[in-house]
Amino acid sequence: MNFFRSCVFLCLCLAGCGVKVPYTNQIKNDFNLDSEREVKKVQFYISSTIILQKSKSSGNQGTADNGSLIASSNKEQDRIIIPVNAKCIFDKYGDNDALIVRFETGVNKTISFSVRPGQANGKYYLVADWYQEKGGKITYGDDVYYATPSSGSAYLQVVLKKLQKTKRKDRIVKGMKV
């Protein structure tokens, strides 16, 4: 019974699950991610699928032995698909504070993300030279690819965990008799 009179409870509530949130300058400032050393510790994700593609076409025209005209064409297409929520790591800073990230090893196999001018939300979006008919021109590895138009909506995300510690001391009072 004495145990209940002076019972002390200690509660630690740790929310282990995190939520993916857009990486913004606000997050950068809140967590003091000013140096390359600090940013390299952060695990980044992408918000939507990025598809990079390049194609090469060739063709011939000629006449067959029976006199019919022949037009042949060959098309070679190479695609790189980076799925939604793919993990990436910081590689280095680029122009205008762009984050250059890496999804795989290899020379120059990096992609840039930056805050778009005039964008109020401050998200770091995929950087490319956008052409209306072809998509966004990106150099990946040593080759030139074009990101599909839907890839332009991809931005960087980070997992944000909120840890809350609560320390509680309970004491049960028995009451008094006359």
C-alpha positions, 0 to 999 in steps of 0.5 A, a space after each residue: 500500500 505504501 508503494 501506491 502512496 508515493 508512486 512515481 511514474 516516468 513516461 517517455 513518449 517517443 514517436 518513432 515514426 517520421 513523416 516525409 516533408 518537403 525540404 525547404 530553406 525553412 527546414 535548412 535553417 531550423 536544423 542548421 544545415 548550412 555546411 556540406 558536412 551537415 547536409 551529407 548526414 541527411 537522407 533525401 527522398 524524391 516526391 514523384 517518379 523521375 523518368 530520363 530518356 534519350 533516343 536515337 533514330 536511323 533509317 534507310 530508303 531503297 528499292 527491293 529486287 522486285 521493284 518495290 520501295 523500301 523505307 526502314 527505320 530503327 529507333 533506340 531508346 534508353 530510359 532511366 527511371 527513378 521511382 517515387 520515394 527513391 533515396 538519394 544523398 547530397 553530393 555537393 552544392 551547385 549554382 544558386 544554392 542548388 543541391 546536387 544529389 546522387 541516386 547511384 554511384 558513377 561519374 557525374 550521375 547526379 541530378 540538381 534540385 533548386 528552389 524555383 524563382 518566385 516559388 512561395 513554397 520554397 521546395 527544391 524542385 528538379 532542375 533542367 532546361 525545359 523545352 516544350 516538345 522534348 521535356 527537360 534537358 539533363 546531363 546524367 553521367 556523360 549523356 544528355 537525357 530529357 526528363 519527361 514533363 511530369 518529372 518536373 513536379 519532383 522535389 526533395 523530401 526529408 523525414 521529420 521525426 518529432 520526439 517528445 519527452 514527458 516526465 511525470 511524477 504522480 503521488 496518490 493521496 490517501 486522504 484524512 480521517 477525523 
